[in-house]
């Protein structure tokens, strides 16, 4: 069982991948890249869930509409603003080998988080004509208030946990159903865009978890092989393999070549949207 997921961000967020594309002279939008991603999913009949920022729906709706119209794709929440980190601050971090994520490490206060979730849900309802029920926080950033807030706004399925050992969705105390990203994700593990071997080596000098398997990076080809190994293992155990493959990472790595090979292999497994994971929670949970 596969739950294929990806994240889509507004172009004004200035993520590291977006900035890299512009530096290379490319004018393509992350939303346009996401449309191509969904078209490939349609071609191979693989369901996908795209977690999209509210700002994308608010400011880039015309570009996003083909995704909203695609039955193969579930549109889910990814915060409204994605709590951006100033580009200048990130560039300085890159130069000094410090962690250079494109987002802040906190939602802020309870009120600020609640307002962001409310804005995300509201714009989704306005644009899509239906309520979203699935959610992943940008950068997986969450705190002790997150699940309570999400549930209060009608979210029922969350994918904020990174855990290769959890093969099944689980019901949380908040009432939410969590399906962990239990397959090696792309962004932090493949060389792509700005994440060259040299860049990653410099970043690792300041990481506290370099001895863990989750700290390694690979070529996109090798990553694809590892994904299929983990998917097969989870399938044999009767679990749900939640795969995270960002449209912009798949595009900048090799123009979707590896992603398309994965879709061809995914066709041999049953695939579901994030909103369908509830039926696969073990009964004892």
N, C-alpha and C positions, 0 to 999 in steps of 0.2 A: 504494500500500500504506500503510495507516494502522495505527499501534499507539497506541491511545488509552489514556492513563494519568492517574491522579489519586492524591493522597495523602490519607490519613485519619488523624486524630490523636485521642488520648484527650481527653476534655473537661477533665481536670484539668491538662492541659498549659498551659491559659490562653494560647492563641495570641492574637495581636492581633484576629483576626476573632472568636474566641470571646468575648473581653472586650467587643468592640464590640456583639455581639448582646445580651449581658446588659445592657449600658448602655442599649440601646434597649428593654429590657423583654421580650426574647424568651427563652423557655426551651428552644428547640429544641436538640437535641444535634447535634454534628457527625456522629455516627454515623447519626442519623436522616436528616440531609441526604444522607449518602452512600447510604443505602438508596433515597432518591428518585432519586438520580443513576443508580444501577444499574437501577432500574425503567424509567427513560427509555431506557437502553441496551437493555434487553430489548424495549421497545416498537418500537425502530427496528432491532433485530437487529444492534447494533454491539458487538463484543467490547471489553471494557475490562480493564485491570489496575489494581487499587487497591493501592498500597503503604501498609500499615497498621502502626501502632506496636504492639509487643507488649503494651504497657499497655492498649491498646484491647481486645485479645483477652482479656486477663486480667481486666479490671474491667468491661467492657461487652459481654460475650459475648452476653447475651440480646438486646440491641439489634442486635448485629452479625450474628447468625445468618442473617437473610434474605439478606445479602450472601454469606455462606459457602455458602449453598444454591443460589445463582444460577450456573448453568453459564456464563452470558455473561461472568462476572467471574472473573479470576484474582486470587487473594489473594497478595500479595508482601510482603517484609520492608521495614521503614522504621525500623529500630533499635527497641530495646525502650522506652527512656525518652525518646528524642529530645533528650537532654542539654539540659534546659530552662534558660532564663535567667530569673532572678527578675523577676516582673511589675513590682515597684517600680523595678528598674533600667531596664526598658524604658520605663516611663512617664516617668522622668527624661530618658532619651535623646530621647523624643518632644518633650518640652517645650523642649529645647535644640537641636532639629534634628539630633541625632546619629542614626546608624543604629540602628534600633530593632527588630532581628530578635528573634524569640521563642526563639532557640536560641543556645547557645554556639558558638564557632568551632573547637572541637576535640573529638575523642573522648576525649582524655586519654591515658593510657599505653597501650602495646600490650596489657597485661593487661586494662585496663578496657574497651578496645574489643572484645577477644576475648570477654570475659564478656558484654558487651551483645549481641553477635551470637549467642552461644550461647543466651542467654535468649530472644531473639527467635525463633530457630529451634525451640527446645524448646516454647514456648507455642503456636507455630503448628502444630507436629506434634500436640500434645495436643488442641487445639481443632478443627483441620481434619481430623485423621485422615490426613494426608499431609504430606510435606515440601515446604517452599517452595523454589523454585529461582531466583526473581527478586528483585532488591533495588534500592532507591534509598535513599541516606542522607538523613535529614532535613536540609533546607537544602543538599543536595549536599555536605555536609562530609565530606571524605575525606583520607587522608594516604598516605604511602608504604607503610603496613602494611595498609591496608584490603583491597585486592584479594586478598592472600595469605590474610588471615583469612577473608574471605568464601568463597573457594574451599575452604578447609579444612573449612568447615561445610556444604558441599554446595550453595552458591550457584553458579549457572552463568551468569546473565545480570544485567548491571548497567546502570543508567541514571543515572550521576552526571555525565556530561559535557554541558555546554551548548555547542553548536557548530552554528551555522546553515549551515556549509559542508560538514559531513559528512552525506552522504545515505544512507550504507550502514552497517550494523552492522560491527564489526571485532573480531577476536580479539586479546586482550591477552596479554602475556607470561605473566601469571598463569594463563592458561587460560580466564579469563572472557571472555564475549562482551559487548561494550559496544554499546548502541544509544543514541547521544546524543539529547538533547532538541534537535532541529534545527528546531523550529517555535517561533515566539514564544510563550513561556509566559504564563500568565495573571497569577499573583500579583504579579510585579514590574512588570507592564506595563499593568494596567487600574486604573481608578479604581473602588474598591469599599470597602465598610465604612469603616474608618478612613483609607484611602488616598484622600483628597479631593485635588483639584488644589492646594489651599493646603498640605496636609500634604506632598505630594510635592515641591512647590517648595522648601519649607523643608529637606526631607531632601537634595535635590540640592545644596544649598549646601556640603555636606560630602562629596560624592562626588568621586572623582578621575577618573571616566570619563564625565563629562557630555557630552563631544563624540561619544561612541560611540552608534550606533543602539540598542544594547541598554540604554541608560539612559532611553529615552523611555517615557512612559505615555500611554494612550489611553482613550477611552470603550470600553465593552465591545462596542458595535456595531462600531466601527472595528477593534478587536482581532479580532473574528470574521472580518471581511473579510480581514485580513492572514493569519490562519490558513489560510483557504482558498486564498489566493494561493500561500503557501508549500507547502501540501499538493499543489496541482496541479503546481507546479514540480518537487517531489521525485518525484512519480508519473511525470512525463514522463521523468525521468532513470532510472527503474526502481529508485528507492530506497525506503526505509522512512521514512515521516514519523512520528516519535514526538511525539505531541501531549500536552502537560501541561495539563490543565484540572482544577483542584482542585474537588471538590464544594462546599466552603464558599465558595470564591471565586465560583463560578457562581451559588450561591444568594444571596449578599449583593449581587452586582452587579445582577442583574435577575430573581431568582427562576427561573433556568434558561431564560429566554426565548431568549437567544443560544445557549446550549448546545443547546437543542432544535433550533434552526435548523441548527447545525453537524451534529448527528446526521442530520438529513434529507439534508444534502449528503454526509456521510460514507458514506451508503448507496450512493453511486455508485462506491465504491472497495472493493477487498478489504480486510478488516481482520483483524488478528491479535492474539494475546496476546503479552506480553513473552517468555514462554517459547518462543515460536515463531520468534524473530528469528534463531536460529542458522542456519536453512536459507537465509537471505538474505545471509549473509556472502559477499562476492565471492570467487571461487575463488583469486585470487592472494593473498588475505589469509590 
